[in-house]
């Protein structure tokens, strides 16, 4: 029985393709959208759990429920941090000024 399981495991490993060591292409900022309004970000804000929303969208959502709309972790307006996404021409870099609202 153990020999059969070991043989099956080896067969599965042989059939499973190895992941390629390719670097994923960087995301283009213009393609990122707020998960609440589905539009381009306006005054990007992040929750403590790291999810990014439009300032107005997340503030309205947190008035209704004090949880992150994406993952459900506790979130409050005081815990929001303003983030700045660089323009697509400059590449995708998140800059956090740690400004609490």
C-alpha positions in Angstrom: 0.0 0.0 0.0 2.8 2.4 0.9 4.6 1.5 -2.4 1.5 2.4 -4.4 1.1 5.7 -2.7 4.8 6.5 -3.2 4.4 5.6 -6.9 1.3 7.8 -7.3 3.1 10.7 -5.6 6.1 10.4 -8.0 3.7 10.3 -11.0 2.0 13.4 -9.8 5.3 15.2 -9.3 6.5 14.2 -12.7 3.3 15.5 -14.3 3.3 18.8 -12.4 5.1 21.5 -14.4 7.7 23.5 -12.5 6.9 27.2 -12.1 9.0 29.4 -14.3 11.2 31.9 -12.6 9.8 34.8 -14.6 9.5 38.2 -13.0 5.8 39.4 -13.4 5.3 42.6 -15.3 4.7 45.6 -13.1 1.2 46.8 -12.8 0.2 49.9 -14.7 -1.4 52.4 -12.2 -4.0 53.5 -14.8 -5.4 50.0 -14.7 -5.9 49.9 -10.9 -9.5 50.6 -9.8 -11.2 51.1 -6.5 -12.9 47.8 -5.5 -15.9 49.8 -4.2 -16.8 52.2 -7.0 -14.9 50.2 -9.7 -13.5 53.5 -11.0 -10.0 55.0 -11.1 -8.7 55.9 -7.6 -9.4 59.3 -6.3 -7.3 60.4 -3.3 -6.1 56.9 -2.5 -6.4 55.7 1.1 -5.3 52.5 2.6 -6.6 50.6 5.6 -4.3 49.1 8.2 -4.8 45.7 6.5 -3.3 47.2 3.3 -6.3 47.5 1.0 -6.6 50.6 -1.1 -9.8 52.6 -1.8 -10.9 56.1 -2.9 -11.1 58.4 0.1 -14.8 59.0 -0.3 -15.6 55.3 -0.9 -13.9 54.0 2.1 -15.2 56.7 4.4 -18.8 56.0 3.3 -18.2 52.2 3.7 -16.7 52.7 7.2 -19.7 54.8 8.3 -21.9 51.8 7.5 -19.7 49.1 9.0 -16.3 49.4 10.7 -14.7 46.7 8.7 -12.5 46.5 5.6 -14.9 45.9 2.7 -12.2 43.6 1.1 -11.1 41.3 3.9 -13.5 42.0 6.8 -10.8 43.0 9.3 -11.6 45.8 11.8 -11.1 49.2 10.2 -11.8 52.8 11.4 -11.6 56.2 9.7 -8.7 57.1 12.1 -6.7 54.2 10.9 -6.8 55.3 7.2 -3.5 56.4 5.6 -3.3 58.5 2.5 -1.1 56.9 -0.2 0.2 58.3 -3.4 0.5 56.2 -6.6 2.9 57.6 -9.1 1.8 58.2 -12.7 2.2 55.3 -15.1 5.1 57.0 -16.9 7.1 56.9 -13.7 6.3 53.3 -12.9 4.4 51.7 -10.1 5.6 52.7 -6.7 3.6 53.2 -3.6 4.6 56.1 -1.4 3.1 56.4 2.1 3.3 59.6 4.0 1.7 58.2 7.1 -0.9 61.0 7.2 -3.7 59.8 9.4 -7.2 61.2 8.7 
